[in-house]
Amino acid sequence: MTPFGERVRSLRETRGVTLKQMAADLHISSAYLSALEHGKRGKPSPMLLRQICAYFGIIWDEAEELERLADLSHPRVTVDTSGLTPRATELANRLAERIHDLDEPALDRMLAILDEAPVRRKPARRRPPRG
């Protein structure tokens, strides 16, 4: 499950809305909505994101947070380390190899390290995988 999918599921459950009902109300298939929630589909379109916000009455900061979660929810990420140091390439490759072995406390520690690191420049946009 992706961060976006987890949040949408939480919103549905809090409001007592079934996946099937929400999908019908948004005029999308329940299979597609389920795939979004479970991370089998990439981030939703901007239009669908707006529909979901309107559906749940989400505005301002909460809407921005849902958009941020959608941006962080592509299940297949490509990391471009060209032009970076060999250590950066090693880190990206080792993370790709080992991410399935990391438990929640280890993930929390790694995310905390990233949150504390200064941002030197705007990160490049992630490209969806080819094929």
Residue pairs with C-beta under 8 A, 6 or more apart in sequence:
1 9
1 37
1 38
1 39
2 36
2 37
2 38
2 39
2 69
2 72
2 73
2 74
2 75
3 69
3 72
3 73
4 36
4 43
4 44
4 66
4 69
4 70
4 72
4 73
5 36
5 37
5 38
5 39
5 73
6 37
7 66
7 69
8 33
8 36
8 37
8 52
9 37
11 17
11 56
11 58
12 18
12 19
12 22
15 56
19 30
19 33
19 34
19 37
20 30
22 33
22 55
23 29
23 30
23 32
23 33
24 30
25 55
26 33
26 48
26 51
26 52
26 55
28 48
32 41
34 40
35 41
36 44
39 73
39 75
40 75
41 75
42 73
42 74
42 75
42 76
42 128
43 70
43 71
43 73
43 74
44 52
44 70
49 66
49 67
49 70
52 58
52 66
53 59
53 63
53 66
58 66
74 126
74 128
76 128
76 129
77 126
78 126
78 127
78 128
78 129
79 92
79 96
80 124
80 127
81 88
81 89
81 92
102 110
